């Protein structure tokens, strides 16, 4: 188990593998890797920070929680490697959507 606790409005994301991501449309059209390069990335939230501290000093909790599957912008998160496995640390604003 990973022991990283993101600070403030940051989250720890485990990127989904190619097998976990849907690579074809519902109608069966396969999406080539070249089309995937500029699309938002998918991942699973592993840990979340306490929330964003507003100028008033009030703490606002994050909209995402541990276990959520999310879409995030490709260039927002910072990459880290722990025990040979890659993770991303992103601000909540880099998360585009929660996937049901």
Backbone as CSV, one residue per row, in Angstrom:
resi,resn,N_x,N_y,N_z,CA_x,CA_y,CA_z,C_x,C_y,C_z
1,UNK,0.835,-1.190,0.000,0.000,0.000,0.000,0.875,1.249,0.000
2,UNK,0.501,2.198,-0.803,1.274,3.433,-0.946,0.956,4.376,0.216
3,UNK,1.994,5.039,0.727,1.800,5.935,1.863,2.160,7.360,1.476
4,UNK,1.378,7.921,0.566,1.554,9.312,0.156,0.249,10.042,0.449
5,UNK,0.333,11.150,1.164,-0.840,11.955,1.492,-0.712,13.293,0.768
6,UNK,-1.516,13.517,-0.281,-1.472,14.801,-0.983,-1.862,15.953,-0.057
7,UNK,-1.306,17.118,-0.304,-1.616,18.301,0.494,-2.671,19.157,-0.191
8,UNK,-3.394,19.907,0.609,-4.378,20.903,0.145,-5.345,20.323,-0.884
9,UNK,-5.393,20.932,-2.083,-6.372,20.516,-3.100,-5.747,19.578,-4.140
10,UNK,-4.755,18.816,-3.733,-4.110,17.880,-4.648,-4.630,16.461,-4.438
11,UNK,-4.525,15.662,-5.502,-4.949,14.263,-5.439,-3.854,13.384,-6.027
12,UNK,-3.791,12.146,-5.567,-2.874,11.156,-6.104,-3.666,10.262,-7.038
13,UNK,-3.204,10.150,-8.296,-3.927,9.403,-9.319,-3.065,8.254,-9.819
14,UNK,-3.671,7.087,-9.943,-3.022,5.961,-10.596,-3.562,5.919,-12.022
15,UNK,-2.705,6.176,-13.028,-3.188,6.159,-14.408,-3.697,4.765,-14.774
16,UNK,-4.777,4.716,-15.560,-5.300,3.432,-16.009,-4.401,2.893,-17.114
17,UNK,-4.217,1.594,-17.117,-3.413,0.957,-18.163,-4.184,0.978,-19.472
18,UNK,-3.492,0.701,-20.561,-4.142,0.662,-21.870,-5.273,-0.350,-21.893
19,UNK,-5.112,-1.464,-21.174,-6.153,-2.492,-21.154,-7.404,-2.023,-20.404
20,UNK,-7.203,-1.185,-19.391,-8.331,-0.707,-18.585,-9.122,0.400,-19.287
21,UNK,-8.462,1.123,-20.193,-9.149,2.193,-20.920,-9.876,1.617,-22.122
22,UNK,-10.997,2.197,-22.431,-11.768,1.763,-23.599,-11.048,2.259,-24.840
23,UNK,-10.702,1.334,-25.741,-9.962,1.689,-26.938,-10.828,1.650,-28.191
24,UNK,-12.131,1.420,-28.026,-13.004,1.449,-29.190,-14.342,2.052,-28.810
25,UNK,-15.036,2.540,-29.818,-16.328,3.173,-29.589,-17.395,2.100,-29.386
26,UNK,-18.572,2.508,-28.948,-19.672,1.564,-28.745,-20.051,0.836,-30.027
27,UNK,-19.842,1.493,-31.162,-20.183,0.855,-32.440,-19.081,-0.086,-32.921
28,UNK,-17.964,-0.172,-32.159,-16.915,-1.123,-32.495,-15.741,-0.545,-33.248
29,UNK,-15.719,0.767,-33.461,-14.597,1.384,-34.170,-13.406,1.464,-33.210
30,UNK,-12.286,0.903,-33.627,-11.083,0.906,-32.793,-10.390,2.260,-32.928
31,UNK,-10.006,2.827,-31.791,-9.355,4.128,-31.762,-7.841,3.904,-31.768
32,UNK,-7.123,4.418,-32.771,-5.666,4.201,-32.821,-4.944,4.999,-31.733
33,UNK,-3.740,4.539,-31.371,-2.943,5.216,-30.348,-2.656,6.665,-30.706
34,UNK,-2.502,6.970,-31.989,-2.200,8.347,-32.396,-3.337,9.294,-32.033
35,UNK,-4.560,8.827,-32.043,-5.713,9.662,-31.682,-5.779,9.867,-30.178
36,UNK,-5.206,8.950,-29.418,-5.254,9.015,-27.953,-4.265,10.026,-27.376
37,UNK,-3.246,10.392,-28.108,-2.160,11.201,-27.559,-2.606,12.561,-27.033
38,UNK,-3.583,13.193,-27.646,-4.003,14.518,-27.220,-5.306,14.518,-26.428
39,UNK,-5.868,13.352,-26.202,-7.122,13.266,-25.458,-6.852,13.337,-23.956
40,UNK,-7.855,13.672,-23.153,-7.682,13.629,-21.705,-7.335,12.209,-21.270
41,UNK,-6.644,12.103,-20.175,-6.207,10.817,-19.637,-7.195,10.331,-18.580
42,UNK,-7.170,9.027,-18.328,-8.042,8.431,-17.313,-7.203,7.858,-16.185
43,UNK,-7.770,7.884,-14.981,-7.073,7.318,-13.837,-8.016,7.094,-12.679
44,UNK,-7.459,6.491,-11.635,-8.228,6.193,-10.422,-7.601,6.974,-9.273
45,UNK,-8.449,7.640,-8.492,-7.977,8.420,-7.342,-7.538,7.453,-6.244
46,UNK,-6.289,7.598,-5.803,-5.727,6.748,-4.759,-5.788,7.449,-3.398
47,UNK,-5.581,8.768,-3.383,-5.617,9.540,-2.139,-5.960,10.989,-2.461
48,UNK,-6.572,11.677,-1.509,-6.931,13.090,-1.692,-6.426,13.924,-0.515
49,UNK,-6.161,15.200,-0.807,-5.760,16.127,0.244,-6.965,16.567,1.071
50,UNK,-6.712,17.425,2.042,-7.763,17.900,2.945,-8.782,18.802,2.256
51,UNK,-8.351,19.535,1.234,-9.241,20.460,0.540,-8.545,21.775,0.277
52,UNK,-9.250,22.651,-0.399,-8.691,23.956,-0.760,-8.982,24.961,0.344
53,UNK,-7.955,25.716,0.717,-8.127,26.755,1.730,-8.427,28.060,1.009
54,UNK,-9.592,28.619,1.303,-10.014,29.873,0.679,-9.315,31.053,1.339
55,UNK,-9.382,32.221,0.711,-8.770,33.428,1.278,-9.326,33.751,2.663
56,UNK,-10.568,33.375,2.906,-11.189,33.613,4.209,-10.642,32.674,5.278
57,UNK,-9.847,31.667,4.852,-9.306,30.706,5.802,-10.160,29.455,5.932
58,UNK,-11.330,29.461,5.300,-12.245,28.310,5.361,-11.733,27.192,4.456
59,UNK,-11.866,25.961,4.901,-11.446,24.793,4.142,-12.624,24.254,3.336
60,UNK,-12.448,24.130,2.015,-13.480,23.591,1.140,-13.067,22.178,0.732
61,UNK,-13.873,21.158,1.054,-13.503,19.787,0.689,-13.485,19.588,-0.824
62,UNK,-12.741,18.584,-1.271,-12.637,18.294,-2.700,-13.903,17.615,-3.209
63,UNK,-14.122,17.722,-4.522,-15.292,17.113,-5.164,-15.073,15.644,-5.483
64,UNK,-13.825,15.198,-5.437,-13.505,13.800,-5.741,-13.117,13.074,-4.460
65,UNK,-13.212,11.746,-4.511,-12.845,10.946,-3.338,-12.042,9.729,-3.777
66,UNK,-11.410,9.096,-2.827,-10.618,7.898,-3.091,-11.497,6.863,-3.799
67,UNK,-10.966,6.269,-4.868,-11.700,5.248,-5.613,-12.409,5.770,-6.852
68,UNK,-12.593,7.096,-6.975,-13.247,7.666,-8.158,-12.383,7.440,-9.399
69,UNK,-13.035,7.129,-10.511,-12.367,7.044,-11.806,-12.576,8.403,-12.462
70,UNK,-11.482,9.030,-12.925,-11.564,10.400,-13.412,-10.874,10.589,-14.761
71,UNK,-11.285,11.651,-15.443,-10.589,12.160,-16.628,-9.800,13.377,-16.165
72,UNK,-8.542,13.485,-16.601,-7.734,14.631,-16.205,-6.947,15.134,-17.402
73,UNK,-6.559,16.399,-17.346,-5.804,16.975,-18.451,-4.415,16.339,-18.505
74,UNK,-3.937,16.130,-19.701,-2.686,15.408,-19.927,-1.484,16.128,-19.336
75,UNK,-1.450,17.447,-19.431,-0.248,18.180,-19.049,-0.309,18.816,-17.658
76,UNK,-1.391,18.625,-16.920,-1.515,19.233,-15.602,-0.758,18.522,-14.491
77,UNK,-0.907,17.206,-14.350,-0.313,16.497,-13.214,1.213,16.363,-13.283
78,UNK,1.821,16.199,-12.109,3.247,15.900,-12.002,3.404,14.391,-11.858
79,UNK,4.356,13.820,-12.566,4.589,12.383,-12.505,5.557,12.057,-11.376
80,UNK,5.258,10.991,-10.643,6.171,10.493,-9.620,6.255,8.972,-9.762
81,UNK,7.323,8.393,-9.245,7.491,6.947,-9.293,7.767,6.467,-7.875
82,UNK,6.971,5.502,-7.401,7.120,4.947,-6.068,7.161,3.435,-6.197
83,UNK,8.214,2.824,-5.676,8.388,1.370,-5.746,8.225,0.840,-7.165
84,UNK,8.758,1.573,-8.149,8.715,1.144,-9.538,7.392,1.364,-10.249
85,UNK,6.414,1.944,-9.570,5.105,2.180,-10.166,4.888,3.682,-10.356
86,UNK,4.286,4.053,-11.492,4.072,5.470,-11.782,2.725,5.962,-11.255
87,UNK,2.754,7.155,-10.668,1.561,7.830,-10.164,1.612,9.276,-10.629
88,UNK,0.506,9.972,-10.456,0.426,11.380,-10.797,-0.112,12.150,-9.597
89,UNK,0.424,13.335,-9.381,-0.142,14.242,-8.381,-0.696,15.428,-9.151
90,UNK,-1.988,15.691,-8.952,-2.663,16.753,-9.702,-3.460,17.638,-8.757
91,UNK,-3.649,18.875,-9.161,-4.568,19.749,-8.441,-5.984,19.365,-8.858
92,UNK,-6.933,19.633,-8.012,-8.324,19.313,-8.339,-8.750,19.982,-9.645
93,UNK,-8.245,21.169,-9.937,-8.633,21.879,-11.158,-8.147,21.174,-12.428
94,UNK,-7.174,20.261,-12.319,-6.713,19.490,-13.481,-7.657,18.323,-13.807
95,UNK,-8.573,18.013,-12.897,-9.532,16.929,-13.118,-10.718,17.496,-13.894
96,UNK,-11.018,16.863,-15.019,-12.076,17.346,-15.892,-13.430,16.756,-15.572
97,UNK,-13.454,15.482,-15.133,-14.738,14.816,-14.888,-14.541,13.548,-14.090
98,UNK,-15.613,13.131,-13.417,-15.669,11.831,-12.742,-16.408,10.894,-13.673
99,UNK,-15.851,9.706,-13.901,-16.473,8.716,-14.786,-17.259,7.728,-13.942
100,UNK,-18.549,7.525,-14.289,-19.380,6.551,-13.558,-19.170,5.166,-14.099
